[in-house]
Amino acid sequence: MIYSMTGFALLNRELEDVNIHMELRSVNSRYLDLSFRITDDLRAAEPALRELIAARLTRGKVECRLNLQTRVDTPRALTPNAALLARLAATETVVLEQFPNARPLSVSELLHWPGMLADDSLGFEALQPIIVDLANAVLDEFLATRRREGEKLEAMIRERIARMRELTAAAAPRIPVIVEEYRARLTRRLQEALTTTDEERIVQEAVLYAARIDVAEELSRLSAHLDEIERILAKGGAAGKRLDFLMQELNREANTLGSKSAASDITGIAMEMKVQIEQIREQVQNIE
């Protein structure tokens, strides 16, 4: 299966008093480039997320967003620290014995005393397995979007490969015809100039001309490269770099075909091939 480097996925995990949001998005890149935007209370999750993503992706500029939101509709239990209250009461008694006119601690001061109210929210250790589970689910959805996009890219590439095969097949039989036309023109010119026909010279010129415009090797290599592209597409996996290399080879053969062209229709075939190759190359840039 061919995968695109463009993808997006967003999932939420609703807990009793908090919501966890995770988002993945990616665009093209020569290598795997990871960046993270994580709230401070979940920053410790980055190493595990980096490892999970790197294990399943090979290329692309990937941005991971992770944040935690407290649910305002969920009341939090406020439980005073009984041991701390007892210590403060004892301390206050001692102080008031020494300073009878001192002001006692107020309820507000007691409630705001560090460590007085127990925090019943989930700590990071409790959230970590939930985050890992959410990350795997987001990655599944993310890869599904990249796979669907990859299927579209593969279909477009195969369509253009089919057209290039048609062009290759159209160019091959034209070369002998062009050589024969050249031989006929050469014969007429010699007859007009010399009022005679030098068959040996005509044959030599025709052979040299045929060798100069022979594109059988280029057409053969074009077909071989197209075969290899289809093989890579069928194999799937991380194929972008290999396909990009083949685009360079295809373009080189198309340029040679155009430079050897001896007829307008062959020139047209070479030009259309280059257009098809460029269109394929643009699609290949999106493949992982």
Secondary structure, 3 states (H helix, E strand, C coil): CECECCEEEEEEEECCCEEEEEEEEEECCCCEEEEEEECHHHHHHHHHHHHHHHHHCCCEEEEEEEEEEECCCCCCCCEECHHHHHHHHHHHHHHHHHCCCCCCCCHHHHHCCCCCEECCCCCHHHHHHHHHHHHHHHHHHHHHHHHHHHHHHHHHHHHHHHHHHHHHHHHCCHHHHHHHHHHHHHHHHHHHHHCCCCHHHHHHHHHHHHHHHCCHHHHHHHHHHHHHHHHHHHHCECCHHHHHHHHHHHHHHHHHHHHCCCCHHHHHHHHHHHHHHHHHHHHHCCEC
